[in-house]
Amino acid sequence: MRKLLVATKNPDKFREIKHLLKDVDIKLLSLIDFHEMEGAEEDGLTLLENSQKKAEEAFRATGIPSVADDTGLVVEALQGMPGVFSARFAGPDATYVDNRRKLLKLLHGVNDRRAKFVTVVTYVRAENEIFHFIGEVEGFITVEERGNQGFGYDSIFLYPPMGITFAEMSMELKNKLSHRSRAFREFKKFLINEGRIS
C-alpha cells in the first residue's frame, strides 16, 4: 500500500487528518512513527512557510511523500493575531487552555469579535514537486468557552451558520465544515484526480 507521512506529532491533529483522508487508499504515518525525528521548528513568518518547511523536512528525512499543515486563528480586533503564532500564543510551552485564556482576556470588553481560521496544507511528493491547498472559515470569538469536543481554539470559535462552536460539534460535523477539512478536501481531490503518492 502507498504511504503518506503526515508531518505532525500532535495526536489530535493526526486523528483529524486521518479521518479526513479515511477513504483514500493510502497508509498514513505520522512523525510519532519516527521516534528519532523531531518536528521542524516553526519559525516561519507565514502559515505557508511553516507548512512547507514541515513537509519538506519530513520528506527529506524519510523519502516518503509528506503532507503538513499550519493553521492560524486570525482575529480582526487584534490586527490578525494570533495568526502564525496561534499554537504558542501564550508562550513556547503554552497549552490549549493557556492560549484560549490569553485570547479571551485580550478581547474582554471588545465588541468586534470577528475571526477566521486559515489552514495551509503543503504536499511534497518529490524534491521539486510541492503543492499548496488553502481552507478558510469565518466566525466569531465567543465571550466564554462552549463545548468539550475538538482542540485548540475550538471551544471559543463560533460558526455563525449553525450558532455553535466547533467544540460543540461532533468530529464528523466539524470535518465537513472546518478550515482544515476544506484544505484537505482540495488535497484529497488532487490525490484522487490528478496526483500520485509515489
N, C-alpha and C positions, 0 to 999 in steps of 0.2 A: 504494500500500500504506500502511496505517496505521502511524504511528510511535509509538515509546515511547522516552523518554530515560531511561537508567539513570544516575543521578546519582553517578558514581564516575569517578575517573581511575586506579583500581587495575586494571591489566590482568588480574591473577589473579582478582579478584572478578568482573570483567565477563565473563571467559571462562566462569566457573562459572555465572553467571546466564544467559548466552546458552544454555548447554547445558540449563539447567533449563526455559527457555521455548522450546526449539527447535521444538516442534510447535504453537506459537501463531502464527497468520498475521499477524505484525507485523514491521516493520523496527526492529531495536534499534539505538539510538545510545548513545554514552557521552559523558562530558564531554571525552574525548580528541578527539572530532569538533568540539568548540567551543574552539579554541585560546585565544580571548580570555577564556574563563570560568575563574575559579578555583573550586575546590571550596569549599563552605561551611565555615566554621570550626566544628569540632565541640566547642563549648563548653557543650553541654547537660549536665545532671546525671543524665540518664537516657538509655537507648538510644532510647526513643520520641522524646524531644526532639530528639536528633541526627538520627534518621532522618527525622522530619518537616521539620526545618529544611533538610536537604539536598534533599529532594524539592520543597519549596515554592520554594526559591531557584532551582532548575533550571527549574521550571515558569514562574516569573515572568520569568526571563531569556529564555526561548525560546518560550513559549506552547505547548510540546509537552507532552502528558501525561507525567508523570515519576514514576519509582519510585526509592526509595532504601532501603538497609537499614543498620542499625547492629547490630553483633554484639559480644557481650561474653562472656568466659570468667569464670564465677562459681566461685570456689574456697572451699569450706567453711572450711578451716583459716585462710584469710586474711580471714574475715568478708565474703566476697563479692567481694573484689578478685581480679583487676584490673578486672572489670566494665566499666563505661563507659570506663575508661581502658586497655582491653586493647591497642589499637593503638599507644599511646605509653607503655606501662607502664614502660619503661626510659629514658624521656626523649622530648622532642619529635621528635628525629630518629632514634629507635630503629629498628633493623632487626628483622626477624622473629627472627633469631638472638639479638639483644640481649634481646628480650622473653622468649624461652624460657629463656635462661640465668639471667635475674633470677628468674624464677618457680621454676626448679629449685633455685636457691640458697636461696630463702626457704623452700622445702619440704624442704630437706635434713634428714634425721632425723625428719621428721614422718610419723606413721603414717596419719593421716586424710587421704587424698588424693582425697576425693570432689570432683567438679566437674561443672558443666554448662555447655554452650554455649547462649546465648539469642540469637535473631535477631529483630529487629523490622523489618518491612517497611512502608513507608508509600507509598501511591499517591495522587498528586494529579492529578486529571483536569480540574478546574476550580477557580476561586478558593475556592469553599466546598464542594468535594467531595473530602474527604480520608478515606482508608480505611487501616486498620492490620491487619496479619497477623503472628502470632507463631509461632515454632517453637523447640522446646527439645529437647536431647538430654543425658541424664545419663551420666556416665562417671567416669573416674579419671585423675589425672595420673601418668604413669609416672615412674620414677626416672631414666631416661635416654631419649634420643631414639631413635625407631624408625621406619624408613621414610623414603622420599625423595619421596613424592608430596605433593600439596596445598601448603598455605602456612600462614602464621601459626603457630598452636599445634598444628597437626595432628599433628606427629611426637611430641607428648608427651600427647595426649589419647587414652586407651584407651576403645574402645567395647566394653562388657562382653559383650553377646550373642555377639560374634564373637572376643573376646580379642585384637583387633588395634587399632592406632591408625588414625586417619583417614589418616595418611601412608602406611600400608601397604595402603590400598585404591586401586583404580582410580577415576578420576573418575566412571565410570558407577555403581559401587557406592556411593561416597560420596554421590552425588547422589540416591540412593534413601533414604539413611538420615540425612543430616545435618540439623542445626538450620536451616540456610539453605534446604535443599531442602523441609523441612516448611513453612516460612513461605511460600516461593514456590509450593509446591503449592496452598496455600489461595488465594494471589493468582491463580494460573492458573485455578483453578476459578471464581473471581469474574469474571475476564475472559471466560471461555467461557460461563458460565451466566447471569450477571447483568449484567456490566459492558459497557462500551463504551470503546474507546480514544479516539475523537473523534467 
